[in-house]
Structures are given as structure tokens and as C-alpha cells.
Amino acid sequence: MFLELEAKSQQLAAEVAAAREVTVRRELMMVRQQDEIRFKNARIAQLTHKIPALKRYQFGKKGEQLSGVQGTLLEEAVGEDIGAIETELEILGGAP
């Protein structure tokens, strides 16, 4: 009977150790996910702030000052930037 209790005790100790290991892994995964969420939220905020600034530049007086090839290239670059930002926001899960 003593040997049975000793075996059961060892089995329970092993189960507790395994449960602790699972808990530690889950906590580490949760910390990584929280870090990723914080990064994505910060990036979404940056990009969301940048879109209106680019649109103001694109449609404001600054966009009217340049003419010819230089103005066209700038408009294309700003348009591409806005498109790239909107795509990144979609990937990150934010709305433009």
C-alpha cells in the first residue's frame, strides 16, 4: 500500500510539473501576443495619422505649386504612399 501511495504521489508530482510547464508556455505566448498587439496598435495610430497629412498635401495648395513632370511624379508618389499605408492598415487590422 505504501508503494502504491508513493507511485501515486510521483505521478501527481509529474502531472503538476507538466501543468506548470504548460502554464509558463502560455504566459510567455500571451506576453508575446500582447507585445505584438501594442506594436500593431502603435503602427496603426502612426499610419492613421499619416494618411490625412498625405491627403492634405496631395489635395492642398502644396500639390498645386508643382507643375509638369515634377508635380506628376510627386502626386504619383503621394498616391502610392497612401495606397501602401492603406494596405498596411488592412494587414494590421485597422481601418484607414
N, C-alpha and C positions, 0 to 999 in steps of 0.2 A: 504494500500500500504506500509506503514511503517513497519507493521508486516511481510509482505512478504519479504521486504528487510532485516529485522533483521533475519528472518529464513534462508534466502539465505546466509547471512553473517556467521551465525553459522555453516551452512552446509559446506561452503567453508573453514572455520577455522578448522573444523573437518577433512576435506579431506587433508588440508595442514599438520596437525598434524600426520595423518596416513602416508602420504608420507614421512615426516621426519623420522618417526619410521622405515619405510622400508629402507630408505637410511642409517640410523645408523646401522641397522642389516646387510645390505650388506657390509658396510665399515668394520664392525667387522669380518665378514666372509672372506673378502678379506685380512685383516691383518693376520688372522689365516692361510689362504692358503699361503700367502707369507712367513710366518714363517716356514710352513711345507716344502715349496719349498727350502728355504735356508738350512734347516736341511738335506733334501734329497740330495741336491747338495753337501753339505759338506761331507756327508756319502759316496756318490758315489766317490768323489775325494779321500777319505781315502782308500776305498776298491780298487779302480782302481790302486792306488799307491802300495797297499799291494800285489796284485796278482803277479806282476813281481818280487818282492822281494822273495815271496814264491817259485816261479818257479826257480829263480836263486839258491835258497837254495836246492830245490828238484833236480835240474839237474847239479848243480855246484859241486865243489870239496868237499864242506861240506857234500853233500849227499853220496859221495864216501868214506868218512872217517869211517863211522859206518858200521859194518857188522853184520850178524846174525839177531837174533830176534830184537835187539835194532834198527838196521838200518831199518828193515822191518816195525817196529812199527812207527818209525819216518817218513818214506816215506808214510805210510798209513795216519798218522795224517796230514802231509802237504797236501796230496792229498784231504783229507776230508775238510781241511780248504779252499783250493782253490775252491772245489765244493760248499761249503757253501757260500763263498764270491760271486761266480758267480750267485748262486741262489738269494742271497740278491740283487745283482745288477739288475737282471731281474725284481725282485719285485719292486725295486725303479725306474725302467725305464731307467737304464743306461746300456751300453754295456760293457762287460768285455774286 
